[in-house]
Amino acid sequence: MNSESIKALLPHLPVLVALGEVEHVTVAAAMLGMPQPTVSRIVRRLEKQLGTPLLEPDGRGVRLTDAGRTLVPYAQRALGAVVDGLDAVQSEDRLARATVRVAFQMSLGEHLVPELIRTVRATDPTIRFVLSQGARRTCLDTLLNREADIALVSRLTPPPEGLTVTPLFEQPLVVLVPSEHPRAASISTTIRDLASEPIVTLKPGYGLRGSLDDLFARAGALPTIAFEGEDLHTVHGLVASGLGVGIVPATDTPPPGCAQIRLDDPRAFRDIGAARLSGPPGAAVTTVIAALRTLTSSESRETT
């Protein structure tokens, strides 16, 4: 590769490094403050320049190819060298980059996590994030195994033993039905009304599944589980296809092909919080928790 080709690659290295951190095009775009289509175009341009794929499909998401994983550390070092040079020119002591490992439920990756990263980097660009996502139980296990510093999950009231929790916000739960469903025009319904309905939900271990099971248990009813998925997009699609009804977080606009019905139950909500291991948090973790509270307008105090 000649010098001109290398120069053409340099402006795109931040995109490659961001994808190396999160392996998620939407999250990487939010981190960089770019539209997602722009990031996708840059990746395609890099792949054309290099003559090899950098991303490959992985379920509903993407992952780096072997070539991408090989290139990322070199891109990181190249950008790091530029940062070192700027620090030297400005005669400032280079601050050690702090790393905060955040495990989060799948449904929080579309808005909350990208906004968190952007907010923190606006005030302290030395903080680096390492992200992992999965079911509620997986996130908490990652935290308890000291493989994460913060777990953003639901159903943290009361706080699990050994964890300190910062409550962030609550989301109402609603019944999601196909647009042509007989209940689609209803204003509200109850859990007992759903006892005979096929239920589309998430697999055991996911926070939303735990909330559904609790609601049915308190109503003295058993859900008829028709399908179990691993993310809300799958639940939305199965409901829209007429394969069952779901209990999901309320949204401003129902998913296409679906209608939302208020669930007449005072406990029909899920709480979202930030959990960490008990004990004094590091400075970087404190900064991230403060940013989360600001983003969610939380006035809740920490509980142990």
Summary of the structure (lengths in Angstrom):
residues: 304
radius of gyration: 22.0
end to end distance: 56.6
largest distance: 71.0
contacts: 942
relative contact order: 0.14
helix: 42%
strand: 25%
